[in-house]
Amino acid sequence: MVSVSEAKAIIKKHAHFVRTGIKTLSESLGYTVAEQIISKYDIPGFRQSSMDGYALKFEDHNNRLEIVGEMRAGKQSDVTLLSGQAMRVFTGAPIPTAVDTVVMQERVYREGDWITVADEQLTLGMHVREKGSEATKGTLALAQGTVLTPAALGFLAGIGCEKLLIFEPPKVAIIVTGDELQEVGQPLSFGQVYDSNSIQLRAALQKAGIETVQVFHATDDPAALEKILGQALLASDLVLLVGGVSVGDYDFVVQSALAQSVRPHFHKVKQKPGKPLFFGTKDETVVFGLPGNPSSALTCFYLYVLPAIDRMMQRADSVCYSKAVTTVDYPKNSGLTHFIKAHLMDGKVLPLHAQESYRLQSYAQANCLLVIPEESTGIVAGEEVQVIVLP
């Protein structure tokens, strides 16, 4: 049995699968750039106005100036202004050759085709966007490892980037085990329960940006489980075996994994819930054996599976740690790290009801997990504690 920190270190060491692929901008939200993006163009490719106003030579701003036309955004032709002249310009429009300043339309007096500048704060170059001020041709526009946010995608579109090399998400297989499981929508017979794990784990994977997820259901039969696992290992980068990881007479997951040449790295973690967690690898495929109790399975997903996915996709951790003040006492025995379903608000954290590992009702209301360390015998109201903010 390993500690929580040991389990995390082992997973970090072995979850090193990385694959790249090409995606269009519209497909790339949330992924990480796998290459340096070099600008192919100067953006903007011309000097342009950042205001609706009048383009002029700064040396003429104290003179009465003649308006000799206008320049709208998108206009293709270039013009040259002479001394004593100004041109009406609009936001985003090219400014004429030899012009170096734009004065806002609200800061001039206009009489017919003549203007007088009334802006004491006007300075040389004001309201002019220089060529290449957003991106310069041949220079680094976006570094490898940048997460593609909406702003990053907008920036890349603005510099003419159409496709990107990104770190691909892993292909995932979920294998749910147990003769007692029934599909949602079907009537329950005596002794059956609905399969909630495949639903919640698939949803969690979808939220984590995983596109390819296969779900298998296996009975409590070692031969059947080994066959399904063998298929999943061939087609997947990450396999989640759910249920059957304890030591009961019908818990076959670990022996089936070993029979399929999965190399075990640990089995059981000093934590509650989720103590029976299994982790192994076969070649570059990562294998987790998650407990069958839904609350345990989801906790192990957030603590271990999601960080492994983040590492595979070369992005920052999706789960963040913070500090808060607990509002109630919560005693426990030393020896296991406890992860308590809780609600965090305004720096205060409240442990919720229904902490049993089979219950999801409190998880549905939780926005964090309160962490009570292995050596601790509990916490008291007003004490500062660590919380894991759920994504």
URBELHU-V164011 format. One record per residue. N is the residue number from 1. NEAR is the number of other C-alpha atoms within 12 Angstrom. D_CENTER is the distance of its C-alpha to the mean C-alpha in Angstrom with 1 decimal. Layout:
<<N;NEAR;D_CENTER> <N;NEAR;D_CENTER>>
This chain:
<<1;20;31.5> <2;26;28.8> <3;26;27.3> <4;34;23.7> <5;20;23.2> <6;21;25.0> <7;33;23.0> <8;28;19.7> <9;20;21.5> <10;27;22.9> <11;35;19.7> <12;27;18.1> <13;21;21.4> <14;31;21.4> <15;36;17.9> <16;25;18.2> <17;30;18.0> <18;28;16.6> <19;22;17.2> <20;21;16.8> <21;22;17.5> <22;21;18.3> <23;24;16.6> <24;21;17.7> <25;29;15.8> <26;21;15.7> <27;23;13.9> <28;34;11.3> <29;26;8.7> <30;33;5.1> <31;42;7.3> <32;41;9.0> <33;37;12.6> <34;30;15.1> <35;23;18.1> <36;19;19.5> <37;34;19.9> <38;22;23.5> <39;28;24.8> <40;23;27.6> <41;25;29.1> <42;24;30.1> <43;28;28.1> <44;28;30.0> <45;25;32.7> <46;29;35.4> <47;32;36.3> <48;41;35.4> <49;38;36.0> <50;29;33.4> <51;29;35.8> <52;29;38.5> <53;36;41.7> <54;51;44.2> <55;55;43.9> <56;47;46.7> <57;34;47.9> <58;29;47.4> <59;23;50.9> <60;28;52.1> <61;35;50.3> <62;21;53.5> <63;21;55.4> <64;23;56.0> <65;32;54.0> <66;29;54.7> <67;27;51.9> <68;25;52.1> <69;22;49.4> <70;29;45.8> <71;32;42.6> <72;27;39.8> <73;22;36.2> <74;17;36.4> <75;19;40.0> <76;13;40.8> <77;16;44.0> <78;21;44.5> <79;21;47.3> <80;22;49.0> <81;28;50.2> <82;21;53.5> <83;25;54.3> <84;24;55.0> <85;32;52.6> <86;45;49.3> <87;42;47.1> <88;36;45.1> <89;36;41.4> <90;29;38.3> <91;29;34.7> <92;27;33.2> <93;34;36.7> <94;41;38.2> <95;49;40.6> <96;36;44.1> <97;22;45.1> <98;23;46.6> <99;38;44.9> <100;34;42.9> <101;36;42.2> <102;44;41.2> <103;44;42.6> <104;33;41.1> <105;26;43.3> <106;17;43.7> <107;21;45.3> <108;28;48.3> <109;22;51.6> <110;21;52.4> <111;13;55.9> <112;11;56.1> <113;19;55.0> <114;22;54.9> <115;33;52.5> <116;30;52.8> <117;35;49.8> <118;19;49.4> <119;19;46.5> <120;14;47.5> <121;14;43.9> <122;25;43.6> <123;22;42.9> <124;20;42.9> <125;26;39.8> <126;27;38.5> <127;34;36.3> <128;39;36.2> <129;28;33.0> <130;26;34.0> <131;21;33.5> <132;24;30.4> <133;20;29.1> <134;26;25.6> <135;30;25.6> <136;23;28.5> <137;21;29.5> <138;17;29.0> <139;20;26.7> <140;20;23.1> <141;32;20.9> <142;29;17.4> <143;21;17.0> <144;22;15.7> <145;22;12.5> <146;30;11.1> <147;28;7.5> <148;34;8.6> <149;20;8.5> <150;17;11.4> <151;17;13.6> <152;27;13.1> <153;32;14.0> <154;18;16.9> <155;23;18.1> <156;35;18.1> <157;25;20.0> <158;23;22.3> <159;31;23.3> <160;26;24.0> <161;26;21.3> <162;22;21.2> <163;22;19.5> <164;34;17.1> <165;28;16.9> <166;35;13.4> <167;35;12.5> <168;34;13.0> <169;35;11.6> <170;40;14.4> <171;33;17.0> <172;36;17.4> <173;38;20.7> <174;42;21.4> <175;46;25.0> <176;45;26.3> <177;41;29.8> <178;35;32.6> <179;23;35.8> <180;23;35.3> <181;29;32.2> <182;25;32.8> <183;22;30.6> <184;15;29.7> <185;10;32.3> <186;12;35.1> <187;13;37.8> <188;15;37.7> <189;13;40.6> <190;10;41.9> <191;12;39.7> <192;16;36.6> <193;23;33.2> <194;24;30.4> <195;33;27.5> <196;28;24.5> <197;42;22.5> <198;36;21.8> <199;25;20.7> <200;27;18.3> <201;39;16.8> <202;29;16.4> <203;20;14.7> <204;29;12.3> <205;38;11.7> <206;23;11.3> <207;18;8.7> <208;36;6.8> <209;30;7.5> <210;29;10.9> <211;21;13.7> <212;22;16.8> <213;30;17.9> <214;32;21.6> <215;31;23.2> <216;31;26.7> <217;31;29.1> <218;33;31.6> <219;27;34.8> <220;27;36.1> <221;22;37.8> <222;27;37.1> <223;19;38.3> <224;21;36.1> <225;36;33.0> <226;29;33.7> <227;23;34.1> <228;32;30.8> <229;45;29.0> <230;28;30.7> <231;21;29.4> <232;33;25.8> <233;34;26.0> <234;21;27.3> <235;22;24.6> <236;31;21.4> <237;37;19.3> <238;43;18.4> <239;46;20.9> <240;51;20.7> <241;49;24.3> <242;51;24.6> <243;45;27.9> <244;39;31.0> <245;38;29.8> <246;26;32.4> <247;19;36.1> <248;13;37.8> <249;13;40.2> <250;22;37.8> <251;30;34.7> <252;31;34.5> <253;51;30.9> <254;40;31.5> <255;28;34.8> <256;32;33.4> <257;40;30.6> <258;25;33.3> <259;20;35.5> <260;28;32.9> <261;20;32.8> <262;30;29.5> <263;25;29.8> <264;29;29.2> <265;32;27.5> <266;31;27.9> <267;33;29.0> <268;32;28.8> <269;36;27.0> <270;29;28.7> <271;35;26.7> <272;38;27.1> <273;37;25.8> <274;42;24.8> <275;36;27.7> <276;34;28.4> <277;49;25.1> <278;45;25.7> <279;47;23.9> <280;37;25.3> <281;33;24.8> <282;30;26.9> <283;21;26.7> <284;26;23.0> <285;35;22.1> <286;45;20.6> <287;48;22.3> <288;53;21.6> <289;50;24.4> <290;47;23.1> <291;42;25.8> <292;41;26.9> <293;37;27.0> <294;35;24.0> <295;38;23.1> <296;40;23.3> <297;44;21.3> <298;41;18.3> <299;45;18.7> <300;42;18.8> <301;41;15.7> <302;36;13.7> <303;42;15.8> <304;39;16.0> <305;41;14.5> <306;40;10.8> <307;33;11.4> <308;43;13.3> <309;46;10.7> <310;35;8.3> <311;33;11.7> <312;39;12.6> <313;37;9.7> <314;34;10.5> <315;31;7.3> <316;22;7.6> <317;26;8.1> <318;30;6.1> <319;27;9.7> <320;20;11.7> <321;20;15.5> <322;21;17.9> <323;23;21.7> <324;29;23.6> <325;28;27.3> <326;33;28.3> <327;25;30.7> <328;21;32.7> <329;20;34.2> <330;29;32.7> <331;17;34.9> <332;23;34.2> <333;18;35.9> <334;18;34.8> <335;22;33.7> <336;28;30.3> <337;30;27.0> <338;41;26.4> <339;42;23.1> <340;44;24.2> <341;39;22.5> <342;38;22.7> <343;30;22.0> <344;30;21.1> <345;19;22.5> <346;12;23.9> <347;21;23.6> <348;25;25.5> <349;38;24.5> <350;35;26.6> <351;38;26.8> <352;29;27.1> <353;20;29.8> <354;19;29.7> <355;30;28.2> <356;22;29.7> <357;29;27.5> <358;25;28.6> <359;25;27.7> <360;25;24.5> <361;18;26.1> <362;25;25.0> <363;31;21.4> <364;21;21.3> <365;21;22.0> <366;31;20.1> <367;25;17.1> <368;37;17.4> <369;44;19.4> <370;42;22.3> <371;40;23.1> <372;37;26.8> <373;28;27.5> <374;23;29.7> <375;19;32.8> <376;19;32.7> <377;18;35.2> <378;27;33.2> <379;30;32.3> <380;21;34.3> <381;19;33.6> <382;17;32.8> <383;22;31.3> <384;22;28.1> <385;35;25.6> <386;29;22.1> <387;35;19.5> <388;32;16.1> <389;31;14.0> <390;31;12.5> <391;21;9.1>>
